[in-house]
Amino acid sequence: MKVGFIGLGNLGRAMAGRLISEGIHLTVWNRTRAKAEGLKADVADNPADLMSKCDVVFLNLFDSPAVSSVLSGDQGLLMGACKGKIVIDTTTNHFEAVPLFYAVLREAGADYLEAPILGSVGPASKGMLTIIVGGEKRTHDKVLPLLQKLASNIFHLEPPTMATRMKLVNNMALGSFMAAIAEAVAYGEASGIDPALVVEILAAGAGNSAVLNAKKQKLLDGDYSPHFSVNAIYKDLQYAQDLAEEVNKPMFMAGMARELFALARAQGKETSDFSVIHDILRKL
């Protein structure tokens, strides 16, 4: 099985590196070609070229417009040899865009799986992501051995858009947890408690969570180099707001978190790791 990978941002590169370390020979493409440097992989000239060379193609892109461009744009995947191929889209998409992706690939003779990722760079490099897969079971079963190289937890929600909706629900919790933890640490510091002790006690108490465990070193070091950017969580919470409107429910906690990340964007922190809101809150 020949495998391709498109989208070599922080998470995508970690995923591609993991597949390579597991013995998968990859062909990759990224709009900025330099991001492929250092990967032991072939580099395609464009998405159409990659599609023609591969049986399975992973996408890990920023948003649904980026997926649409890679599929249907100039020299996009749909211009390559698509028949019998499988596209695994790990992008966090807008739920309204996903049915179109299924449709255009089906029309071209390919299968589409929505497969949004839970987890960041660290888990990706260790094969410990969680993946929520949407799409036909027969297609899911074909690529399951590949997915298992990336993830320790795989959930299959077969009906189209359900996996994407669940990812947005997850990121409502993610953004809210990050905001609450950042605020708690900032208040502990302001009270005169050593930040390391604040984090240690939170980890032993009510703050214990995957979010705190993943971000505690960034909080302590003030290292906000991006694993998951402010722009990414803000986009996801915007998509979640659209989901809340569709199901006719207000979005309370995640709505407030979204506004905190909007503040981070307004302060020029859009490309920083989303844990940077700790620094913003402690300076207020």
N, C-alpha and C positions, 0 to 999 in steps of 0.2 A: 504494500500500500504506500503510494507516494503522497507525502503530506506537505501542504503549504501553510504559510503563516503570514498574515497581513496585519500590520499595526504593531510597531516596536517602541511604544512608549514604555513607561516604567514597568507596568504590569505585563504588557505584551512581551517585552524582552525577557522578563523573568520566566514567563510561561514557555517561550521559545527555547530558552536556555535549558529549562527542565526537560523538555521533550528531547533535545539533543543529547543531554546527559543520560537519558534512558535509551539511547541507541536509535532514535528516530532521525533519519536524514531529512532535513528540511530544505525547502525552497522558500525564500522570504521576499517580501516587498514592503517598502515603507516610502511614504511620500518624500521624506528626507532620507536619502540613500545612506547618508553617513551613520544613521542609527543602526545599520546592519553590521557596521564594522566590529570585528572581534568575535562575531558569531561564526561557528563552524558550519556554515550553511551556504547553499547556492543563492544567488540574488537574481530575481526575475527583473525583466525590463519594465514590466507594467502588470497590473492585475490580470489582464487577458492572457498574457504570456504564462503567468503562474497557474491560472486555471487550466490551461491546455496541458501543463506538465504534471498536474497533481490529481489524485483521486479524492482527497479530502482537503478542504481549505478552512483553516481557522481565521476568524476575524476578531480583532480586539481593538476597537476604535472608540473615539470619544463620545459620539452621539449618533442619532438616527440619520441626520443629514450626511454625516461622514460615511455611514454604511451605504446609503443611497448612492452617493458619489462613486464609491468603490464598485458597487454593483453595476450601475447604469451610466456612469460618466465615460468620458473619452478613454478608450482602451480599458474599460471596466471588465469585471469578471464575466458579464453576460456576452461580451464580444469574444470570449475564449470558447474552447470546446467544453461545453457544460454537460452533455448527456451522460447520465449515470454517475455524476459527481455528487458530493455531499459538502455543503457549506455549514460549518458550526460557528455560529455568531455569538461570541462571548461578550459583546458590547451590552451596556445597560441602555436599552432602547426605550423610546416612547411606545407605550402599548398600542397606540393608534397606528404606528408605522409598521408594526410586525406583520400584520396580514398581507400587506403589499409585498414584503420580502418573500414570504411563502409563495405568493402567487407568481411573481416574476421568475423565480427559480424553477418552480414547477413547470411553467410554460416553456422554459429553456431545457427541460428534461432533467433537472437536478433536484436534489432534496435539500431542504433547509431545516436546521435545528436552531431554535433560540436556546442559548446556553449561558445565561448570565452567571457571573462569578461572585461568590462571597469570599472575601479575603484579599490580601494585598501582596506586596512584593515578597515578604518573608515566607509566608505559606506557599506562594507560587513556586519559589525556588526549591522547596522541600517536597512538593507534590502533596500538599496538605490543604488545598483549596476545598471549598464546597461549590458544587456546580448544580444549578437547577436547570434541567433539560426539558424543553418543550418540543413537541413534534411526534411523528409516527414512531411507534415502538420498534418496528422493524429497522428503521434508520438508526434509532438510539442504540439498538443492540449491535449493529454493525460497528459502531465507533466506540462502544463502551470500553474496550481495551485501551484505546488512546486516552479517553477521559480519565481512566483509572491511573494513568501515569501523572496526571495533574492534580487529582482530587482524592481526598480520603472520605468524602461524603458526596454522593450523587443522588439527587432526587429527580424523578421523572413525573412531570405534570403534562400529560399528553395534549390536552386541548390547546390550540394556538392562543397565545398571549398570556396564558396562566403563569408560565415561568417568569415572564417579564413583569407581570403584576406582583408576583411574590418577591422579586428582587427589589422592587420599589418599596414594598412593605418592609422588607428587611432594612433598607437604607433610611426609612423613616426612623426606625429604632437606632440605627448607627449614628445618624446625625444628632439625634436627641441625646444619646448616651455621651457622645463626644462633648456636646455643649455642657451637659450636667457635670461631667468629670472635670472639664477645664475650669468651670466656675467654682467647683468645690476646692480644687487645688489653689486657685487664686485667692479664695477666702481664707483658706488655711494659712497661706503665706502672709496675707494681710494681718492675720491675727498673731503673727510672730512665731509660728511653728515652722521648723525646718522643712522645706519642700520634700526632701527625701522621706522624712518621717510621715508627712501628710500622705504621700503616695503609698507608703508601706501600710499605713493603717487603713486607708481606703481599700487597698487590695485584700486586707484581712477582714474587711467589714462590708458595708453596703455598696461600696464602689467596685467590688470584685467583678470583673467582666473581661471578656475577650478584648474589648476596646481598651480598657486600662492596661491590660497585660501587653498589648501591641504598642501602645503609645507612651508608656511610662518613662522610657528612656528619653524620648523626644521632649517630654514635659520637663524632665530634670536637666537635660543638656541644653535646652533651648535650640535644638537642632530641628529646623522645620523644612529640611530638604524633602522634596515630595515623594511619598509613597502613594498617597491618595490625595489629590489636590483639592483646594478650596473650590476651584471651578467645577470639579467633578461632582462633589457632594452637593453643591448648589444646583447644578443641572439636574441631578437625580431628585432632589427635593422639589424642584419645579415640576418635573414629570409626576412626582407623587401628588402634588397639589392638583394637577389635572385629573389624576385618578380619584382623588377625594371628591372632586366636583362631579365626576361621572357617577360615583356610587352615592352621591348626595349626602356626604358626611363632612363635617368640619374637620380641619387638621390643626389641632391645638398645639401639642408639644413640638411636633416636627415643623409646624409653621413658625414658631418662635426660633427654633434652631436655624431655619432657613434665613431668617432675618439677621441672625448673628453672622452667618456666612456671607450674607450680602454686605454687612459692615466690613468684613475682612476684605472683600473684593473692592469696596470703596476706598480702603486704605492701601490698595496696591498689592495685596497679598494673594492674588488669585492663583498664582502658580505654586504657592507654598503648600506644604502638607496641611491637611485640614485641622491638625492639632494646634496650629498657630493661633486659633481663637483663645487658647490659654494666655498667650502673650498679650493679646488685645484686651482681654478681660482684666488681667493683672495690672494693666497700665491705666485703666479707667479711673 
